[in-house]
Amino acid sequence: MRWWFREGEESTRVFVANSTPGSKPSLGRGRNYVSTTKYNFVTFLPKALYEQFRRIANVYFTIVAALSCTEYSPVHPITTFSPLLMVLGISIAKEALEDFKRLKADTEVNNRKVDIFDTDKRTFLPKCWKDVRVGDIVVVKKDHYFPADLLFLSVDNNDGVCFIETINLDGESNLKIKKAVPETASLTADGVDTFDARVECEVPNASLYTFVGNMYFGSATIPLSSTSLLLRGCSLRNTPSIMGLVVYTGHESKVMMNATDPPSKRTRIERSMDKVILFMFALLFTMCLWGAIYFATWTREISPKAWYLLPDEPSDEFDPGKPLLVAVSSFVTSFIIYGYLIPISLYVSIETVKVIQAMMFIARDKSMYHAESNTPAVARTSNLNEELGMVHTILSDKTGTLTRNVMEFFKCSIGGVVYGEGVTEVEKTNATRLGYILEVETNGERERIKEPYFNFYDRRLLKGKWVTERNPSTIRHFFRLLAVCHTVIPDGERVEDKISYEAESPDEQALVVAAKKFGFFFYYRGATFVRVRERVGNTVEDAEYEILNILEFSSTRKRMSVVFRGKDGRIFLYCKGADTVIYERLDPTHKENARMKEATRRHMEEFGGAGLRTLCLSYVELDSVAYDKWQTAYVDAKTSVIDRDKKVEDVAELLERNLRLLGCTAIEDQLQEGVPRCIENLAKAGIRIWVLTGDKQETAINIGFACSLLDDDMVQYVVSVDIPAILELEAQGKTKEAESLARQKVREQLQDILTLLKAEKKDSLGENALIIDGKALTFALAKPVRRTFMSVGTRCKSVICCRVSPKQKAEVTSLVKKKGEVTLAIGDGANDVGMIQEADIGVGISGQEGMQAVMSSDFAIAQFRFLEPLLLVHGRWCYKRITRMVAFFLYKNVFFGLTIFLYNALTLFSGQLIYDDFYMSLYNVIFTSLAPLAVGLLDQDVDRQTSLRFPELYRQGQRNAYFNIWVRIVWFLYGFLHAAITMCVVFMSTALYADRKSGETYGHWQVGTILFSCVVVTVHVQLASILEHWTVLHHVAIWGSIGIWFVYLLVYGALPVAWSSHMHLLFMKVSGTTIQFYLIIALTVMVCIIPDILIRNARRLLLPEDHHIIQELTKLEKKNGLKVCDKKKKTRRTVSLEEVPSLVQLGRRTSMNRGYVPGDAPGSLSYFTPKSTLDQIEHEARGVSRHPVVAKLERELSSNPYRHRSQSQGNLEGVDVPDGEGLPGDLRIAGSSGSEGQHSGSSSHFNSV
């Protein structure tokens, strides 16, 4: 039967496969029914109402509507309930429609069919997904989705391999390979009935790329990893069918545990709106309280003397003897009628405008469409549109964001000799920046051998000529390492010109392609071996290497190793990784290592200066006896269920020692198109740019120069912990003292820089750059230092953080965000997700590293250069449109609400209305609703080209120039003054004169109609007077809204008396037939608007804003047909490469940064952060899925851990086996005769996570 039990706090889960269906797991476990809806039939109304009443304005209008049902209300309840129900109804209907779509999708998914083994009928039967339970065995067919998280048991092919598509999981469309558990790979439908296995695995968790467990099958204990786990949400491709064991179901499946809501982000304008609404509430409350006190006092003291009010027979709300009741009733009445100060339609209007901005303008902008990848810009949320126009700081990844992440093998260094010719894009860009144009000869032969991932040319290595070099043995190891040390999977025909490779990263693919071009053609991978066709001189040999272990790459290890045995029986370890970790593990007794370091150091500095990504290659030959002992510890670590990864890392550390340096590779990752121009314009817009990269310092700085992030006029401040005193303490093992000293030095360096920056002249602030490495950044982010670090960073134009971990990226973003400035994070990989989610605005780039960044972002673009139109055009427009729209809402509601207040004051706060109930109810939702929408969608001060040409205009949004406290005060004062002017003009014009020949004076409702007409016309003319851009829709919205009001007067007045009451034929036969009606409106508009126009134009002449000047320049250009403010073009000189020997150093100021920091150079070694600290700060993608190549090898290892002992050890004659002095434990390393080359490269990104 199917059963469960706990160990402690359920650290593991245990179940039996293929168990009796009558047994059900405990409640909440094992059920595969999935629901993604926000509501159900019972909870819909309560939850939907809760969502609506989280907005304080809706709470207020509900209270007003409820009070309108009381006897104290001066308005009919329908006039307060109708707009409230309209707004709430639209929002709730939208929620219901969206949730109904989710329900339909859930129903379709839960009712999908899958073949499940029925233990009673002993056969596979089609059942619904919702009926799947933990422990069931299911069969999934080609192109179908996996119904739950399955343990891959068997497949209909001999390789035990299936292909899956994970696009619904991580957005990646390339197929992934999964391997069946070897012990069950031969399982067929006929043998399922007798299949009996017990599985012990980790409890359900959200880690998509990890899975730890053991299967107990017969007497064997089989370690399980993520390579055998088929996740719900993925689909089976290019494979007829597979058989799987259900491990996690329903909401316990990994994809569902990752289905969390994105972090809630609110813009600064929204938060400012909340403050405005609260202020309006405070104002309303004050007005109500003041009026209630005054009216209660008047009623008690004066009303008894007013005989015409019949004070002897008063109702309760006017009883002089009950002043408290009078005050309460007056307060309630005022609370209802003053409610029009609060714009009920504001939120709906803003949401409508933002959705259209996102879906129609941003998503359909052709200038942000990338034709090569057929990728348009995508606004994944519309809530942050205006925030795009207020960005102060951009935090960017480098690889795949500023660069293309399309790698090409460009140069290398082997045995202390540099190979490779040519000039990188970074060198060309830097030369252009310095006024040179490089003249590079075209090489026809180079073009012929060039192919994707390979752009290398050097006659000394190509076509087998490397055998004539000084160290052919070293070169052979170098090329063989490229062909063997990886997890790449070949695909297609086993011919050099037709084969393709599936690699985890572009770097690995570039290295394997390079090995092929050098004559070491990797063409087949088995479960425990690889085959390489090696061309040495004129001989070609197919070599098979048995892969004994693969020690995988992680962001903590920063290296990967392969242990293999050749046909001669010798066991080698090939290791490639970052320069720092390789140099630390070099054999100090090996003479060639000592000779190679200086040359390697120089070459890596040159490669880094050219913007190339470097990688160290090394090897060691292992003693078979020592390796057997190590293997025992490794097997124990691999079969551990608890903390398996940590134990494997510790064991791997024992083997990767005493390495011999081979050399380094240099891979070019070219800059994306348009990046330098984009960064230059963003800098002009006042946006600080922080680059957070895992690359080493010199590479990052040279990329910075190439993409205009740095320039020659900047002062570079470098913060590091490369101090001899720290190195000495670390060498003595005094890690705590070293850490304390490093913290102190970082604090002192930052404080010194801050002192210098504060001493600079104000106009020179920002012409500085800060460069800090990841280890120094660890201490800079600590609480005692972070404030100083931020003070320095915000005073610099550019900041480059090198060797940064994913967690540090998020921490830096959070720190900048807490400064109170708007932050935008942009990246393309999974390691950028934390940074993207932490920033105010997250932008994902759909690049080479999958779609994780895009799926976590708020906006998605295909290229970094598209940030320019996204921010400088759409961001700026959205900011100005939304703020002007909100300001207009504030103005028109203050205007309208204060006319009600002033008239109520004239009637001694008795609650008498001047307007008809329906006038007031429709003011926001009909009569003044279109004009704000037109402003929010189409308003602009300058066109697209001008916005891009003058990026300095963007600074207005950074200063919040259009919705700061003073702007809000001015709009409020306009509303107050216009309300007072309108009241004076209307009442002065109607108090003394009759408007008809009969001599009848103006009636109450006639005055109210004139007053309301003045309000409607004035607010629209005021809006028209401030517009700087007109379209047909502007005319329709503004003049059409005024027309709607007059049409409404006609229609409403024509209704039967029972419906129109006192408004019956009022406009048709009274107000609308007299010239005075129109003259009063015109006079009111002129008195209100003309002073405002004069003030604005005087300010434009005397104190013009930036856009005013640009508008005048644009008009001048159009008039005279010339370009104003054209920049002088730099005179450039064409030179050859020999004339510019060190392009990246030309014109650059000397700084602390001098390129590669060797591992053994005193005062240069990066400070070693103690392991305890690393554990806290390193948020590695430990979750990177165990590669199927690794997994299959490990399964072979688990079935026969010591299989290599029984095989021939090959011919070991002549091999000198030293005693292995200085090695840890029993590990011994065999040396080989001959001089082996060595070298080092540097890259912390050879495997992108």
C-alpha positions, -999 to 999 in steps of 0.1 A, spaced: 0 0 0 10 36 -5 23 51 27 42 80 42 62 88 73 82 116 89 118 118 100 120 147 124 104 175 106 99 154 75 134 159 62 128 131 37 97 115 21 93 78 15 68 60 -6 64 27 -24 59 25 -61 31 7 -78 10 3 -47 -26 -6 -40 -50 21 -53 -73 18 -23 -49 35 0 -49 73 -1 -23 96 12 -31 119 41 -51 150 35 -32 176 15 -8 151 0 -7 132 -32 -37 150 -48 -29 161 -84 -58 185 -88 -45 220 -95 -62 253 -91 -47 286 -102 -78 307 -96 -79 336 -72 -115 329 -62 -141 301 -60 -178 302 -59 -179 310 -21 -150 333 -19 -154 354 -50 -176 381 -37 -159 386 -4 -124 386 -20 -133 407 -49 -149 433 -27 -119 432 -4 -96 439 -34 -118 469 -43 -121 483 -8 -83 483 -4 -86 516 -22 -96 541 4 -115 562 -21 -139 533 -27 -144 530 11 -153 567 12 -179 565 -16 -195 535 -1 -199 553 32 -214 583 13 -238 560 -6 -249 544 26 -255 578 43 -275 590 13 -301 565 23 -306 583 56 -331 612 62 -302 636 65 -291 632 28 -298 661 5 -294 638 -26 -313 608 -39 -296 575 -31 -295 565 -68 -272 594 -76 -246 582 -52 -250 544 -57 -250 546 -95 -214 559 -100 -201 537 -72 -217 506 -86 -205 515 -121 -169 517 -109 -170 487 -87 -190 467 -113 -164 473 -140 -135 463 -118 -152 432 -103 -164 421 -138 -128 424 -150 -117 402 -121 -144 377 -127 -136 375 -164 -99 370 -158 -106 343 -131 -131 325 -153 -103 322 -179 -81 307 -153 -109 283 -143 -113 271 -178 -76 265 -182 -75 246 -149 -104 224 -159 -88 216 -192 -55 207 -175 -71 186 -147 -92 166 -172 -63 158 -196 -58 121 -200 -28 100 -192 -22 62 -190 -20 51 -154 -12 15 -143 -42 0 -126 -30 -26 -100 -64 -43 -100 -68 -48 -137 -30 -51 -141 -29 -29 -172 -26 8 -182 -58 27 -183 -65 63 -195 -74 85 -165 -76 122 -158 -46 141 -145 -65 149 -113 -67 112 -105 -29 108 -105 -14 99 -71 21 97 -57 35 62 -64 15 57 -96 33 45 -127 23 64 -158 31 64 -195 35 97 -213 35 99 -251 52 121 -276 42 158 -276 22 153 -243 29 171 -211 39 154 -179 10 153 -155 32 155 -123 68 154 -113 80 120 -125 110 98 -119 121 87 -153 120 49 -153 123 37 -190 119 48 -226 113 32 -260 150 33 -271 183 17 -263 200 48 -250 177 54 -221 174 90 -233 144 113 -239 141 149 -250 119 174 -232 109 210 -239 109 233 -209 95 265 -225 66 266 -200 90 262 -171 119 285 -178 110 300 -213 139 281 -230 128 266 -263 159 244 -269 154 207 -260 168 192 -229 181 157 -225 170 134 -196 183 100 -187 164 71 -173 175 54 -141 199 27 -155 185 -1 -133 149 5 -146 158 14 -182 147 -20 -194 113 -18 -177 84 -25 -200 47 -25 -196 47 -63 -191 70 -60 -161 53 -31 -143 31 -55 -123 61 -70 -106 80 -38 -102 86 -31 -65 108 -2 -54 109 21 -25 119 57 -30 133 80 -3 136 116 -15 136 152 -3 104 168 7 86 190 -19 105 222 -25 106 250 -51 141 243 -65 135 235 -101 170 223 -108 178 200 -78 165 167 -67 181 144 -42 169 109 -33 176 72 -33 158 43 -48 159 10 -31 154 -16 -57 161 -52 -47 194 -50 -28 207 -20 -47 207 16 -34 205 39 -65 212 76 -60 187 98 -78 193 133 -92 175 160 -111 186 144 -144 160 117 -139 132 140 -128 106 150 -154 89 181 -142 52 190 -146 48 216 -172 74 202 -195 65 182 -226 80 151 -243 96 157 -277 113 135 -303 106 104 -282 77 79 -287 69 74 -250 83 72 -216 74 55 -183 76 74 -151 70 71 -114 50 99 -98 70 116 -71 53 150 -65 17 159 -75 -5 189 -77 6 219 -57 35 200 -43 51 198 -78 80 221 -83 64 242 -110 34 249 -88 56 257 -58 74 283 -80 41 298 -90 43 327 -66 30 362 -72 56 387 -84 67 413 -59 42 441 -56 56 473 -70 40 508 -67 52 539 -84 61 571 -67 32 588 -85 8 563 -70 22 569 -35 19 607 -41 -17 602 -52 -24 584 -19 -11 615 -1 -33 637 -22 -63 616 -15 -56 616 22 -51 654 21 -85 657 3 -100 636 30 -85 658 57 -98 689 38 -132 674 34 -134 665 71 -123 700 81 -149 716 59 -176 693 72 -166 699 108 -164 737 104 -198 738 87 -214 716 113 -201 737 142 -212 769 124 -246 756 115 -253 742 150 -243 775 165 -264 795 141 -294 772 147 -292 776 185 -285 813 186 -301 829 156 -326 806 140 -352 812 168 -354 848 157 -360 839 121 -398 837 122 -400 828 85 -384 795 92 -411 785 116 -388 779 146 -417 768 167 -422 736 147 -387 725 137 -377 690 127 -349 673 147 -321 683 124 -331 720 127 -342 720 164 -324 749 183 -328 729 215 -307 700 201 -275 716 188 -255 683 190 -280 665 168 -281 695 144 -243 694 142 -242 656 135 -269 659 108 -251 689 92 -218 669 92 -234 639 76 -251 661 50 -219 679 42 -199 647 41 -222 635 13 -223 666 -8 -186 674 -5 -177 640 -17 -171 653 -52 -138 666 -40 -126 629 -43 -125 618 -80 -143 584 -80 -132 577 -116 -96 585 -111 -83 549 -105 -104 535 -134 -92 562 -158 -55 557 -148 -57 519 -152 -73 523 -186 -47 548 -197 -18 526 -185 -31 495 -202 -34 513 -235 0 528 -231 16 494 -225 -4 474 -250 -7 499 -279 23 522 -276 52 503 -260 44 468 -273 39 481 -309 68 504 -311 87 494 -342 119 511 -330 120 485 -302 113 455 -325 143 432 -331 138 417 -365 166 391 -363 149 373 -334 114 385 -342 111 399 -307 90 430 -299 91 449 -267 67 435 -241 52 454 -211 45 425 -187 28 450 -163 12 483 -170 15 496 -134 50 511 -138 47 531 -170 53 565 -155 81 551 -134 101 546 -166 103 584 -168 118 589 -134 148 565 -134 179 577 -116 201 546 -116 204 516 -140 219 484 -127 230 462 -155 245 428 -161 273 427 -187 274 394 -204 244 390 -227 232 425 -217 259 449 -228 275 421 -249 259 397 -273 267 365 -253 276 349 -287 310 335 -280 338 331 -305 371 314 -298 396 342 -306 430 337 -291 448 314 -267 480 310 -248 497 276 -246 530 269 -228 537 306 -224 532 314 -261 503 335 -275 485 322 -305 459 340 -325 457 371 -347 432 399 -351 416 429 -334 386 426 -312 355 448 -313 365 463 -280 399 473 -294 382 488 -325 357 508 -304 384 521 -281 405 532 -310 376 550 -325 369 567 -291 405 579 -291 403 593 -326 419 564 -346 404 542 -372 421 508 -373 431 495 -407 429 457 -405 439 436 -435 413 412 -448 425 376 -445 408 353 -470 420 321 -454 408 333 -420 373 338 -435 373 304 -450 380 286 -418 357 308 -397 325 293 -385 300 300 -357 318 300 -323 352 301 -340 370 332 -352 407 321 -347 436 323 -371 472 313 -366 491 292 -390 512 277 -362 483 258 -348 459 251 -377 461 222 -401 481 201 -377 512 224 -377 512 225 -340 533 194 -338 563 214 -349 559 239 -320 583 239 -290 559 221 -266 537 197 -287 529 176 -256 515 206 -238 496 216 -269 481 181 -272 469 182 -236 455 216 -242 435 205 -273 424 172 -257 412 191 -226 390 212 -249 376 181 -265 370 161 -233 364 184 -203 328 195 -208 292 182 -207 284 190 -243 262 166 -263 268 160 -300 238 159 -324 234 151 -360 258 134 -384 292 125 -371 309 146 -397 328 178 -389 309 200 -412 274 187 -402 276 179 -365 260 203 -340 264 205 -303 240 211 -274 258 229 -247 248 245 -214 266 278 -223 280 295 -254 314 294 -238 315 256 -237 303 253 -273 330 277 -285 357 256 -268 344 223 -283 342 238 -317 377 251 -313 389 216 -304 373 203 -336 390 230 -357 424 222 -341 420 185 -351 404 170 -319 369 162 -331 345 152 -303 317 133 -321 302 108 -296 292 106 -260 282 74 -243 271 69 -207 307 65 -194 329 75 -223 335 100 -251 351 95 -285 374 120 -301 389 118 -336 424 131 -331 444 144 -360 481 145 -351 503 154 -381 493 132 -409 477 105 -387 441 103 -377 430 82 -347 396 76 -331 404 77 -293 379 66 -267 383 80 -232 365 65 -202 349 92 -181 353 82 -145 340 114 -128 327 148 -137 331 174 -110 306 200 -120 309 238 -122 292 260 -96 295 297 -88 312 287 -56 337 263 -72 342 284 -103 357 254 -121 348 220 -135 369 189 -138 368 156 -156 385 125 -145 391 101 -173 413 71 -183 429 67 -217 435 35 -236 470 32 -220 453 30 -186 466 62 -172 442 83 -152 441 121 -157 422 150 -142 415 179 -166 404 211 -149 393 244 -164 381 274 -144 387 310 -132 422 321 -128 420 326 -91 409 291 -83 433 274 -107 463 294 -95 456 285 -59 457 248 -69 489 247 -90 517 224 -79 544 246 -63 571 220 -69 565 217 -106 592 238 -123 572 245 -154 544 261 -133 569 286 -118 583 294 -152 549 299 -168 532 322 -143 548 355 -154 541 349 -191 506 337 -183 500 368 -162 511 391 -190 489 373 -216 458 374 -195 463 411 -189 465 416 -227 435 394 -234 415 412 -206 425 446 -220 411 436 -254 378 427 -238 382 389 -241 369 364 -216 397 342 -203 397 307 -189 425 287 -172 433 252 -183 453 227 -162 457 190 -157 472 164 -134 479 127 -137 465 106 -108 479 76 -91 453 47 -95 457 35 -59 452 70 -44 423 75 -68 406 43 -56 407 56 -20 393 89 -31 365 72 -51 353 55 -19 348 89 -2 332 102 -34 306 74 -36 297 80 1 291 116 -6 271 109 -38 247 86 -20 241 109 9 205 122 10 213 151 34 235 179 22 248 159 -7 261 189 -28 282 202 1 298 168 7 305 163 -29 323 197 -31 344 189 -1 355 155 -16 362 171 -50 385 196 -33 408 167 -23 414 157 -59 418 190 -76 453 197 -62 488 201 -75 477 210 -110 499 217 -139 492 247 -159 485 243 -197 474 277 -208 444 299 -212 417 305 -238 404 339 -248 368 341 -261 353 372 -276 318 383 -266 311 413 -288 293 444 -277 256 445 -287 247 469 -315 242 505 -303 253 500 -267 279 529 -266 255 554 -281 227 543 -258 248 545 -226 262 579 -237 226 593 -241 214 577 -209 243 594 -191 234 627 -207 199 621 -193 213 622 -158 210 584 -153 238 568 -134 248 533 -147 261 506 -124 275 475 -141 274 444 -119 294 416 -135 311 384 -127 341 392 -149 375 402 -137 383 438 -132 404 446 -163 379 430 -187 350 449 -171 369 482 -173 378 478 -209 343 469 -218 333 500 -199 355 521 -221 343 505 -252 306 510 -244 311 547 -233 305 538 -196 339 552 -189 358 579 -206 392 596 -205 380 626 -185 368 604 -156 387 598 -124 387 561 -116 385 552 -80 394 516 -73 384 499 -41 400 465 -34 415 444 -6 447 436 -24 469 446 5 501 428 17 491 429 53 458 410 46 476 385 25 501 378 52 474 373 78 456 349 55 488 330 48 492 325 85 456 312 88 444 341 107 412 345 88 393 365 114 421 390 117 423 392 79 386 398 76 387 425 103 416 443 86 399 440 52 367 456 65 387 484 80 407 490 48 375 491 27 359 516 50 391 538 49 393 537 11 356 546 7 359 574 33 390 588 15 372 588 -18 342 604 -3 363 632 12 378 639 -23 344 639 -40 330 663 -14 359 686 -20 352 688 -57 335 718 -73 298 714 -77 299 715 -115 324 687 -116 304 663 -96 296 631 -114 327 630 -136 340 601 -116 339 563 -117 340 538 -89 354 503 -95 351 477 -68 355 439 -68 332 414 -53 353 407 -22 357 443 -13 320 447 -21 312 421 6 325 445 33 311 476 15 276 462 19 280 456 56 260 479 78 288 501 92 301 509 57 271 507 33 261 544 39 296 556 29 296 532 -1 262 546 -13 274 582 -8 304 575 -30 283 556 -56 257 583 -59 284 609 -65 299 589 -94 287 589 -130 295 552 -134 300 523 -110 315 489 -120 313 460 -95 334 431 -106 333 394 -95 298 399 -82 276 370 -71 239 369 -79 230 376 -42 253 406 -42 236 419 -73 203 419 -54 219 434 -23 234 463 -43 201 469 -60 183 470 -27 208 494 -12 205 518 -41 167 515 -40 167 524 -3 184 557 -12 150 568 -24 158 570 -60 141 551 -88 162 520 -98 160 500 -130 177 466 -132 184 449 -166 197 415 -173 193 384 -194 201 354 -172 188 335 -142 215 350 -121 199 384 -127 164 375 -115 170 386 -79 183 420 -91 154 424 -115 128 416 -89 144 438 -63 146 470 -84 117 494 -88 116 484 -125 129 451 -138 138 448 -175 146 414 -190 165 408 -222 155 378 -242 190 365 -250 211 334 -251 207 324 -214 170 315 -216 140 334 -205 142 334 -168 151 371 -166 122 380 -190 97 359 -170 107 378 -138 107 412 -154 82 441 -157 93 450 -192 111 428 -218 132 439 -247 155 422 -271 185 445 -270 201 469 -244 199 498 -269 161 496 -268 164 511 -233 169 545 -250 135 547 -266 119 529 -237 131 555 -212 137 587 -231 106 584 -252 80 562 -237 91 567 -201 92 604 -204 59 606 -222 41 583 -198 54 603 -169 42 636 -183 9 622 -194 1 604 -162 11 633 -139 -7 659 -160 -38 637 -160 -37 633 -122 -31 670 -118 -61 678 -140 -82 654 -119 -71 672 -88 -79 706 -103 -113 698 -118 -126 681 -86 -113 708 -63 -130 733 -86 -163 715 -87 -163 705 -50 -155 740 -38 -184 755 -57 -206 731 -37 -189 742 -5 -191 779 -13 -228 777 -21 -234 757 11 -215 784 30 -238 810 14 -268 790 27 -252 789 62 -242 752 58 -277 741 58 -271 714 32 -289 732 3 -277 720 -31 -272 743 -61 -269 714 -86 -293 687 -97 -284 653 -82 -276 638 -116 -254 666 -126 -231 658 -97 -232 621 -102 -223 623 -139 -196 650 -135 -167 626 -131 -180 596 -150 -194 613 -181 -189 651 -185 -152 653 -176 -140 617 -183 -129 619 -219 -105 648 -217 -82 632 -190 -80 600 -211 -69 621 -242 -42 638 -221 -31 605 -206 -28 588 -239 -16 614 -264 -2 645 -247 34 654 -255 56 684 -255 82 673 -280 82 645 -306 102 612 -305 132 624 -325 136 655 -303 133 634 -271 162 612 -283 182 641 -297 180 660 -264 182 633 -237 187 661 -210 149 666 -212 146 634 -192 159 651 -161 125 667 -156 111 633 -146 140 626 -123 132 658 -105 95 650 -105 90 684 -120 54 678 -130 40 663 -97 61 676 -69 45 693 -39 46 728 -54 29 716 -86 1 700 -66 -3 732 -45 -5 753 -77 -32 731 -92 -51 731 -59 -49 769 -58 -61 771 -94 -91 750 -85 -98 772 -54 -94 805 -73 -115 794 -103 -142 781 -80 -143 815 -62 -142 835 -95 -169 814 -110 -192 818 -79 -186 856 -80 -192 860 -117 -223 838 -118 -240 852 -87 -231 888 -95 -244 884 -130 -277 867 -120 -285 886 -88 -295 919 -103 -309 913 -138 -337 894 -154 -329 873 -184 -364 873 -200 -387 900 -214 -413 890 -188 -390 904 -161 -386 871 -142 -353 868 -123 -331 838 -124 -344 808 -105 -325 785 -82 -321 756 -106 -314 780 -135 -285 795 -116 -273 760 -108 -274 751 -145 -254 782 -154 -229 775 -127 -224 739 -137 -221 749 -173 -194 774 -163 -175 747 -144 -177 722 -173 -166 747 -199 -139 763 -178 -121 730 -168 -120 720 -205 -108 753 -217 -81 753 -190 -69 720 -202 -69 732 -238 -48 762 -228 -20 741 -214 -18 715 -242 13 716 -263 2 689 -288 -31 686 -305 -46 656 -323 -81 649 -336 -88 629 -304 -79 659 -283 -105 680 -301 -131 653 -299 -124 647 -262 -124 684 -251 -150 700 -273 -170 668 -275 -173 667 -237 -186 702 -236 -211 692 -264 -222 661 -244 -231 684 -215 -254 706 -236 -269 675 -253 -276 661 -219 -294 693 -209 -316 690 -239 -323 653 -235 -328 654 -197 -351 684 -199 -372 667 -226 -380 637 -203 -414 636 -186 -418 657 -155 -419 626 -133 -383 619 -143 -368 653 -149 -386 671 -121 -375 707 -118 -352 704 -148 -381 698 -172 -376 720 -203 -353 743 -182 -326 746 -209 -349 744 -239 -373 771 -229 -355 791 -202 -317 791 -200 -307 781 -235 -329 807 -252 -312 837 -237 -279 854 -248 -271 861 -211 -266 824 -205 -237 822 -230 -223 855 -221 -220 845 -185 -202 813 -194 -178 832 -218 -171 859 -191 -164 833 -165 -140 814 -188 -121 845 -197 -118 858 -161 -105 824 -150 -82 814 -179 -67 846 -193 -47 855 -161 -34 819 -161 -24 822 -198 -6 855 -191 13 841 -161 24 809 -180 36 829 -210 55 854 -188 72 825 -171 80 809 -205 97 841 -215 115 849 -183 120 815 -167 117 790 -195 119 753 -188 141 729 -208 113 718 -231 103 754 -238 138 761 -252 138 729 -272 104 738 -287 117 771 -298 148 755 -313 126 730 -332 104 758 -345 135 777 -357 149 746 -374 116 740 -393 114 776 -402 150 781 -415 157 745 -425 188 741 -404 201 719 -376 207 737 -343 233 725 -318 249 700 -342 280 685 -326 314 688 -342 326 656 -356 359 643 -342 387 642 -367 400 606 -368 432 594 -382 435 560 -400 463 539 -386 476 504 -387 475 481 -357 513 484 -352 509 522 -348 486 517 -318 503 490 -298 481 494 -267 448 508 -277 431 503 -244 457 523 -225 458 553 -249 447 585 -232 438 567 -200 447 580 -166 469 558 -145 449 541 -118 452 513 -93 438 490 -119 465 474 -140 448 443 -153 451 407 -142 458 401 -106 480 370 -103 474 345 -76 510 346 -63 519 382 -67 524 399 -33 500 427 -28 479 416 -58 461 385 -47 424 392 -41 416 389 -4 404 354 4 370 356 20 366 331 48 343 302 40 319 312 67 314 345 50 311 329 16 283 307 28 264 338 38 269 359 7 270 334 -21 236 329 -36 248 306 -62 226 289 -87 232 257 -69 200 249 -84 216 244 -118 203 211 -130 226 181 -128 236 176 -163 224 144 -179 259 135 -190 270 138 -154 239 119 -141 244 90 -164 280 87 -154 270 88 -118 245 60 -123 272 38 -138 294 48 -108 267 38 -84 262 4 -100 299 -3 -102 319 23 -83 352 6 -89 347 -7 -124 380 8 -135 399 -17 -113 389 -47 -133 401 -32 -166 435 -31 -181 456 -4 -166 475 -1 -199 511 1 -205 527 19 -176 563 11 -184 586 40 -182 562 61 -161 579 76 -131 555 75 -101 568 98 -74 559 93 -38 534 122 -38 550 143 -11 529 171 1 496 157 -10 466 155 13 457 121 28 465 91 8 461 109 -26 491 104 -48 498 119 -81 518 103 -109 541 124 -129 549 119 -166 581 123 -184 586 153 -206 580 190 -201 543 198 -198 530 233 -206 511 254 -182 493 287 -183 464 305 -167 433 323 -178 406 341 -160 369 339 -162 342 335 -136 317 331 -164 329 301 -184 295 285 -176 266 310 -175 240 300 -149 
